[in-house]
């Protein structure tokens, strides 16, 4: 059986203080080439140490209101992913309730 490899690339331009100024990512198999982004949250699971390794980056001109939306949408997405991975309806519901609370407290809900 033949296997295939694919790559996802992230390019980060840093200022003189090593703060991200610009970021682009590519995932050619997904049709994404040098797409600019202002923030990313990346997590890896280390099975040996049973720990999450993280890389969280955002450009210095990322507006706070966009960061709030980014976090809310990420939390909603994590809730969906948690359900797909575990089929745990009770905890997924609790997570979604928190997402609603988060959006309400930050006035993110659209009337």
C-alpha contacts under 8 A as a table, 3 or more apart, distances in Angstrom:
res1	aa1	res2	aa2	distance
6	X	29	X	7.10
7	X	27	X	6.47
7	X	28	X	7.64
8	X	25	X	7.28
8	X	26	X	5.70
8	X	27	X	4.68
8	X	28	X	7.53
9	X	25	X	5.49
9	X	26	X	5.14
9	X	27	X	6.63
10	X	23	X	7.12
10	X	24	X	5.87
10	X	25	X	4.39
10	X	26	X	6.59
11	X	23	X	5.62
11	X	24	X	5.25
11	X	25	X	6.16
12	X	20	X	6.30
12	X	21	X	7.51
12	X	22	X	5.91
12	X	23	X	4.52
12	X	24	X	6.67
13	X	20	X	5.78
13	X	21	X	5.62
13	X	22	X	5.10
13	X	23	X	6.24
14	X	17	X	7.41
14	X	18	X	4.94
14	X	19	X	5.18
14	X	20	X	4.46
14	X	21	X	5.44
14	X	22	X	7.21
15	X	18	X	5.19
15	X	19	X	5.42
15	X	20	X	6.44
15	X	21	X	6.23
16	X	19	X	7.44
19	X	59	X	7.27
19	X	60	X	6.90
20	X	23	X	7.19
20	X	57	X	7.30
20	X	58	X	6.50
20	X	59	X	4.78
20	X	60	X	6.32
21	X	59	X	4.94
21	X	60	X	5.96
21	X	61	X	7.50
22	X	36	X	7.52
22	X	37	X	7.54
22	X	38	X	7.06
22	X	59	X	6.04
23	X	36	X	5.78
23	X	37	X	5.58
23	X	38	X	6.48
23	X	39	X	7.85
23	X	59	X	7.35
24	X	34	X	5.16
24	X	35	X	5.14
24	X	36	X	4.29
24	X	37	X	5.80
25	X	32	X	7.51
25	X	33	X	6.80
25	X	34	X	5.11
25	X	35	X	5.32
25	X	36	X	6.61
25	X	37	X	7.47
26	X	32	X	5.10
26	X	33	X	4.43
26	X	34	X	5.06
26	X	35	X	6.41
27	X	30	X	5.38
27	X	31	X	6.37
27	X	32	X	4.90
27	X	33	X	6.33
28	X	31	X	4.94
28	X	32	X	5.36
28	X	33	X	6.08
29	X	32	X	7.53
32	X	35	X	6.36
37	X	40	X	7.59
38	X	58	X	5.49
38	X	59	X	5.34
38	X	62	X	6.00
39	X	56	X	7.72
39	X	57	X	5.64
39	X	58	X	3.99
39	X	59	X	6.40
39	X	62	X	7.52
39	X	67	X	7.97
40	X	55	X	7.93
40	X	56	X	5.83
40	X	57	X	5.40
40	X	58	X	6.31
41	X	54	X	7.37
41	X	55	X	6.03
41	X	56	X	4.49
41	X	57	X	6.57
42	X	54	X	5.66
42	X	55	X	5.11
42	X	56	X	6.19
43	X	52	X	6.41
43	X	53	X	5.66
43	X	54	X	4.49
43	X	55	X	6.46
44	X	52	X	5.67
44	X	53	X	5.07
44	X	54	X	6.34
45	X	50	X	7.18
45	X	51	X	6.10
45	X	52	X	4.76
45	X	53	X	6.26
46	X	49	X	5.67
46	X	50	X	5.54
46	X	51	X	5.36
46	X	52	X	6.09
46	X	53	X	6.94
47	X	50	X	4.80
47	X	51	X	7.00
58	X	62	X	6.66
59	X	62	X	5.52
62	X	66	X	6.97
62	X	67	X	6.84
63	X	66	X	5.35
63	X	67	X	6.32
64	X	67	X	4.92
64	X	68	X	6.19
65	X	68	X	5.14
65	X	69	X	6.39
66	X	69	X	5.06
66	X	70	X	5.98
67	X	70	X	4.90
67	X	71	X	6.14
68	X	71	X	5.24
68	X	72	X	6.20
68	X	106	X	7.54
69	X	72	X	5.05
69	X	73	X	6.04
69	X	108	X	7.21
70	X	73	X	5.30
70	X	74	X	6.03
71	X	74	X	4.97
71	X	75	X	6.08
72	X	75	X	5.15
72	X	76	X	6.28
72	X	99	X	6.57
72	X	102	X	7.05
72	X	103	X	6.63
73	X	76	X	5.09
73	X	77	X	6.09
74	X	77	X	4.99
74	X	78	X	6.03
75	X	78	X	5.00
75	X	79	X	6.22
75	X	99	X	6.41
76	X	79	X	5.12
76	X	80	X	6.48
76	X	96	X	6.61
76	X	99	X	6.17
77	X	80	X	5.11
77	X	81	X	6.17
78	X	81	X	4.93
78	X	82	X	5.89
79	X	82	X	5.06
79	X	83	X	6.33
79	X	92	X	5.79
79	X	95	X	5.93
79	X	96	X	6.37
80	X	83	X	5.19
80	X	84	X	6.29
80	X	92	X	7.43
81	X	84	X	5.03
81	X	85	X	6.10
82	X	85	X	5.17
82	X	86	X	6.00
82	X	87	X	7.60
82	X	88	X	7.78
82	X	92	X	6.87
83	X	86	X	5.23
83	X	87	X	4.73
83	X	88	X	5.74
83	X	89	X	6.70
83	X	92	X	5.87
84	X	87	X	5.80
88	X	91	X	5.78
88	X	92	X	6.12
89	X	92	X	5.05
89	X	93	X	6.02
90	X	93	X	5.22
90	X	94	X	6.41
91	X	94	X	4.92
91	X	95	X	6.13
92	X	95	X	5.01
92	X	96	X	6.15
93	X	96	X	5.07
93	X	97	X	6.14
94	X	97	X	5.03
94	X	98	X	6.36
95	X	98	X	5.10
95	X	99	X	6.35
96	X	99	X	4.88
96	X	100	X	6.31
97	X	100	X	5.12
97	X	101	X	6.26
98	X	101	X	4.90
98	X	102	X	5.99
99	X	102	X	5.00
99	X	103	X	6.18
100	X	103	X	5.16
100	X	104	X	6.10
101	X	104	X	5.03
101	X	105	X	6.12
102	X	105	X	5.32
102	X	106	X	6.31
103	X	106	X	5.26
103	X	107	X	5.89
103	X	108	X	4.79
103	X	109	X	5.86
104	X	107	X	4.98
104	X	108	X	6.14
104	X	109	X	6.10
105	X	108	X	7.76
